[in-house]
């Protein structure tokens, strides 16, 4: 089908056929090469060591009856082997003027070693490393984004030569080389089709929703997925200069320039640290006893921050997973409720990503059902998405299709065939510019996609299509302000102006930007994020850099592994109500985490006063702190429990 009104790319293609052998070289930068598989983290190893050391001490001291002096060697080993790396990291942070919630723990470890309270110090090592290890659980590595991009890009190209096809590395591709892209392969270069006919899915790169027809002279983009027919493409850009390589570069820059987020624990811990040191110093001065200094620091160690907040985060991750939401970066749970700007991609996010026939306008004297029947009779031989929409509409209307013959498609004449004595033809508005007598009969152009039916070369009907908005799009956008304190909503798309403007009107968005490349998207999102915390919601590789630049990036659906890696969270079920639930989960997690942290520290303040007065020893303080920790953690566990306030309130 010749559809003039849109250059379209389509839905979801996740199948990739890798070459049987891939050379080591690649035109992609070395930085995106996948790294070695990750193993156990240092903090997890230290936590295991501390637990074993403490268990060994109690076993030796009370089960085997080994004297205290000898039993303490297990605890001293924990302080040296486990505490030293933690303290070294703290020193580096202090040198960089980063004072966080774990500074008190580091001072307590040092003090416990100096005054000989090894058990208290070992417990702190366990709590400190254990809290970090818990928080690292399910946290993504940013380099995985670039690794996924590199993995998706082919390593070889099939170059046509006098002897046939030869497989070459992308580094060997030269401008003008004729490369054959086999069915379902990913195109390795930007270029121009010189032979073949078919379609390509460019949705990952352009943001447009449908398959793009490709014939001789058509342009192709690297990273797009070929359809069922082989195409011969002349390279117009080297792989390193291609659109796909530029997305990789934008991704790397967004990853490098992404602003650091100061955690709630660090913000609370900075003032709490100063207060605890002051109380500890006062206790030492009051009793002239360094043990009081240590006792204050031990009970002041902010384990509610180091443990309760990570536990609340893990609970929120679990609550989200039960709702088909995968949290990639746990820190986003602290940020999402503070977002005051929301930016939407268009295709597959606010829309379903597929065209629907919305209007049929007929010439005087021509029946609407007959026009649809004839158009569907011809479109049954087309693989274009608009053709599918016409066929579906005819099937819904239970129309009997006509038998057609002599089907052909000439350049500039659209798709043509004979249906009995009638010649039927489907063309686009631009193709009729050379026929003013027909163009004068056409209805005025409006935003959206369209095709035109001619019968015996006379105007018969105009079919109009739109990418259907999601049913909940308008209600979700309407409630963002009053429910989530969102001050600004934007639509940001690589699609055409007519489609973007139409969708914005349908869903109630007043600020819409169209025709934006991935590079332009990331600049816009970065600018908005500098003004206010910004949530970006999209799908497809073309959205990945913008997700990296946003305060919070959410991937919608399962269209791309690269998008999933770049996003802070992935909403697997294509429903905006799930996004609403995620915001509620983040808000509830933050509230409960603050309750645990502030409540735990308040109890610690009482204990600090008792320790400064000499009423608590360091070990007693450590035990009291563990009781406080238990209460804080049990409260934090509530995040994972079912709650009515996690339900979506989007109508």
Secondary structure, DSSP 8 states (H G I E B T S, - for coil): ----S----BS--------SS--S--SS-GGGS--------HHHHHHHHHHHHHHHHHIIIIIS---HHHHHHHHHHIIIIIIHHHHHHHHHHHHTT---TTHHHHHHHHHHHHHT-HHHHHHHHHHHHHHHHHHHTT---THHHHHHHHHHS-SEEEEEETTEEEEEEGGG--TT-EEEE-TT-B--S-EEEEE--EEEE-HHHH---B-EEE-TT-EE-TT-EE-SS-EEEEESS-GGGSHHHHHHHHHHHHHHH------HHHHHHHHHHHHHHHHHHHHHHHHT-HHHHHHHHHHHS-HIIIIIHHHHHHHHHHHHHTTTEEES-TTHHHHGGG--EEEE-STTTTEEEEEEEEEEEE-TT--HHHHHHHHHHHHTT---HHHHHHHHHHHHTT------EEEEEETTTEEEEEETTEEEEEE-TGGGTT-HHHHTTS----SSEEEEEEETTEEEEEEEEEEEE-TTHHHHHHHHHHHH---EEEEE-SS-HHHHHHHHHHHT-SEEE-S--HHHHHHHHHHHHHHS-EEEEE-SHHHHHHHHHSSEEEEESSS-HHHHHHSSEEE-S--HHHHHHHHHHHHHHHHHHHHHHHHHHHHHHHHHHHHHTT-S-HHHHHHHHHHHHHHHHHHHGGGGS--GGGS----
